[in-house]
Amino acid sequence: YKRQLNIFMDKKITDLDQEIEKKVIDDRQKDYGNYQENFVLLAEMFTLILFDNLKKRIKPHQVGQLMMGLKLYRSTKNFKADNYLDLSVYNKMTREIHKKEVAKKDKNG
């Protein structure tokens, strides 16, 4: 037990945050499927819903931005730790998707 406590104490808070984010992403992926594929599908769905109000299609990374906006808005209503954790997780997912979109655009373009 003492050894485990020392290992735990040696970890940085950021390492723990990253482990928590990874667990949340893995758990959600088990429940809902691959988030990158889901963001692509949601981008299509949001584009269809907002068709008459849009000039362009919604991109997958913008789905993440919308989800972060929702979580940020919810955090203004009352404190719920889950909103902040979800905001952090959506940020990580969105950053990954946006980075890939930019790399693909640069490669093709």
JOMO-V737935 format. One record per pair of residues at least 12 apart in sequence whose C-alpha atoms are under 7 Angstrom apart, sorted by the first residue. I is the first residue (numbers start at 1). GAP is how many residues later the second one is. Records with the same first field share a line. If there is no record, write none. Layout:
I = GAP, GAP
This chain:
21 = 68
36 = 61
39 = 21, 24
40 = 20
42 = 21
43 = 15, 16, 17, 20
46 = 12
61 = 33, 36, 37
64 = 26, 30
65 = 29
67 = 23
68 = 19, 22, 23
71 = 12, 16
72 = 15
